[in-house]
Amino acid sequence: MEKALKTVLVYPQLEFAGAQIPTPPYSILFIADYLLKRNIDVKVFDLRFDSYQEIKEYLSDNRVEYVGISAMTGPQIKFALFISHFLKTHFSTIKIVWGGIHATILPEQTLQNPFIDLVIRGEGEKPYFQLVSGKDWLEIKGLSYKVGKKIFHNEDAEILTKSEINEQEIPWELINPQNYIQNGNFIIITSRGCPYRCSFCYNSIFNNMWRGWSAEKCIMELNKAIELSAQKITFYDDNFFANSKRVATLFQYFKEKKLIWKAELRVDQLNHSLAQKARDHGCEQLFFGAESGSQKVLDILNKEINVNDIIKSARITRNTGISADYSWMVGIPGETCTDVRKTLAVIKKIRKINPECEFSVKILFPYPKTVIYSHALNKGFNPPQTLSKWGDIRRERASDYLHHKNLLEMISITSAIVGKNIFTENNIPPLKILRFFADFRWQKELFSFGLENLFFKIFKDLIDKIITKKNSSYDPFTHKIT
Ligand code: B12
């Protein structure tokens, strides 16, 4: 049957696009799958691989009313604005629709941007389908729109049910699988949401009902990925282990297929038996959101774990021989220098218990509507006032309201070197020098006089500029594609 209505979905570039493991653009892929199943013709462009020129050609040959663009808080916004601007310049009648967590959190500010016509808040499948099917804007739940300068927000849409989630599949026909399965590595997401209420996480407000694919459904999707050459799977679920029955069935499957995998687990859910089972069923690494070595800060973050849980997890992974990767945060409103030192002490303790484990320290950036955001405002945090300013946020840079900015940035930057085994394994002289200084700083806890910070900023800005230029191939000022 001829598909009548057409639409385009775009996933803009990410910072360091070339250096990152390319996760399939699931945010738009699941929407595309929902549309395809309802007879809408949809074309997906991932700007990490596709060019502006390709979108331009497609839109010149096809009548499309709406183009959907996905963006996360941070550098992706910048790239999303470039493409929105480009499309508005070349196709003035096309309506630009933004979706994703950032636009959901700040629909009003997003719509104040002249290149954006509509925002879909929350899960995009149903509202976007209704929009491209021609439903009256007034009747589309989850839609925000503007008439002249006035902005309107319809009521929230319902989230997808468990059975609707189970109907979804990865629409491989819309993308080039080789882009996303490299050397056998493949990243998949098999669930949505998380029942916990960490005060810094968007899940606590929008998405705290866990809904996952059944084990059978996961197996079907993984089988397809294996056919396409996947061998090592990384699960990017916020809470992969939420359903233990599902996990038990998947463990058997992993063993049968000899799959190697990694996934996220809460430290308080780890025990010896689970760790051993995971190891015996192909688990190579577990990721833990440890966040802080100070109990006071863990409580501010509402993590519902204690410092001992973190330390215990290191002993368990050490005894079972599973590799672990701990993610830590600094720059939390209410955190003092003593708290930061406590975090450093616990990181060192964990490394002593399990020398193989990896870690990284990130600087918290408060997202509007989360509990931590109001704490930060009370401490003098001055949030970006425009959409494009949100695009300037970098996770290794501390906001101005934080005391000891340089200390936090130096901890974060050097953690990326000390905490990752790739730097120990690599013998290139510049890396060895970097490693030497970073190790010294961590041993002595000397994070002042951050020359590396300065070099890093210069180096990163330079790379950023080169990559921005190379990836967008578009000059927003001259409107030329090179
Ligand atoms: C994989 C991932 C990444 C990958 C990249 C993803 C990719 N495709 O290559 C990497 C590792 C690179 C990454 C980086 C970052 N990430 Co990230 N990432 C994720 C993760 C784990 C999964 C994303 C995903 O695919 N989800 C599944 C899809 C189906 O859900 P979704 O994206 O929310 O999409 C739905 C809706 O939002 C909406 N929607 C989304 N886009 C659109 C577009 C349209 C048109 C419509 C209508 C609807 C719509 O509909 C979708 C389907 O229902 C999420 C956590 C999570 N579980 O979602 C974090 C997450 C998205 N990341 C986040 C952040 C902040 C980042 C960073 C900015 C971190 C940082 N501080 O540097 C960087 C950005 C890097 C950059 N350079 O720009 C935050 C976003 C929060 C926010 N305020 O936007 C999340 C939610 C993690 C968290 N809990 O804080 N990330």
Residues whose N, C-alpha, C, O or C-beta is under 5 A from the ligand:
A	BS01	B12	L14 E15 Q20 P22 T23 P24 P25 Y26 S27 F30 G68 I69 S70 A71 M72 T73 G74 P75 Q76 V97 W98 G99 G100 I101 H102 I120 G122 E123 G124 E125 Y128 I189 C201 Y202 Y236 D238 Y367 R395
